[in-house]
Amino acid sequence: MTDVKSNLHRVLDSLPPHVRLVAVSKYHPQESIMAAYEEGQRVFGESHEQELSKKAAALPRDIEWHFIGHLQTNKVRFIAPYISMIEAVDSLRLLKEINKQAARCGRVIKVLLELHIAEEETKYGLTLDACRELLAAGEWREMEHVQICGLMMMASYVDDTEQIRREMTLAADFFDEVKSAYFPSDPAFCERSWGMSHDYPIACECRSTMVRVGTTIFGERVY
Ligand SMILES: *Cc1c(COP(=O)(O)O)cnc(C)c1O
């Protein structure tokens, strides 16, 4: 049995005070989530709409759910009523759909723009130029039901810590560029979501504000 409670505390104790933990519970049972919940953890990350909706209906209402995976536009309406943050927005189309569905629910949904910086080709996300274009086009300014709170990225899954550090530093520098160009007087644009089980200590050194840690807390996922 994985000792979720002590794993959780080990991770929390290792985080600087300004870094928040998203406990990534995808593929893990509700009992594991409750074990972390009982220790005070309230922010959980999931990446499949149906799995998330089932858990959200069954588990305490004060859990803040973050959608961290690739979200298909036709799934937005199912999570719009309750999702706390959608972390991986990688197209204008998805952003528009989130705005539309949030409006229907009378909500404002917090989102992060996902960057593609890693070398792996399979990863989703906006290239830096695509992200610049999306912001420069300005359509997002009219979207009253989404709040862009920052950037999210996954570093390459490699052992080379210098490469991970380079990619995260690039993301942090890009955050500064976007912040000063588009959100200089918007305190809500403040989040840098990077760092997973294998690289969150590096992320903390590379100005992350939000780490997404699954395996280190809940054990290996059984797919
Ligand atoms: C699954 C997942 C994580 C957590 O990964 P671990 O290696 O289990 O910590 C973090 N971010 C995203 C986007 C994920 O899909």
The ligand as a Tripos MOL2 file, in Angstrom:
@<TRIPOS>MOLECULE
LIG
   15    15     1     0     0
SMALL
NO_CHARGES

@<TRIPOS>ATOM
      1 C1          0.1070   13.0630  -15.1870 C.3       1 LIG1
      2 C2          0.5410   14.4700  -15.2320 C.ar      1 LIG1
      3 C3          1.3220   15.0180  -14.1940 C.ar      1 LIG1
      4 C4          1.8390   14.2320  -13.0120 C.3       1 LIG1
      5 O1          2.8690   13.3710  -13.3760 O.3       1 LIG1
      6 P1          3.7140   12.5290  -12.2810 P.3       1 LIG1
      7 O2          4.9230   12.1360  -12.9980 O.co2     1 LIG1
      8 O3          2.8630   11.3680  -11.8870 O.co2     1 LIG1
      9 O4          3.9690   13.4440  -11.1300 O.co2     1 LIG1
     10 C5          1.6320   16.3770  -14.2830 C.ar      1 LIG1
     11 N1          1.2140   17.1370  -15.3180 N.ar      1 LIG1
     12 C6          0.4770   16.6360  -16.3240 C.ar      1 LIG1
     13 C7          0.0700   17.5250  -17.4320 C.3       1 LIG1
     14 C8          0.1270   15.2940  -16.3100 C.ar      1 LIG1
     15 O5         -0.6040   14.8100  -17.3290 O.3       1 LIG1
@<TRIPOS>BOND
     1     1     2 1
     2     2     3 ar
     3     2    14 ar
     4     3     4 1
     5     3    10 ar
     6     4     5 1
     7     5     6 1
     8     6     7 2
     9     6     8 1
    10     6     9 1
    11    10    11 ar
    12    11    12 ar
    13    12    13 1
    14    12    14 ar
    15    14    15 1
@<TRIPOS>SUBSTRUCTURE
     1 LIG1         1 GROUP 0 **** ****
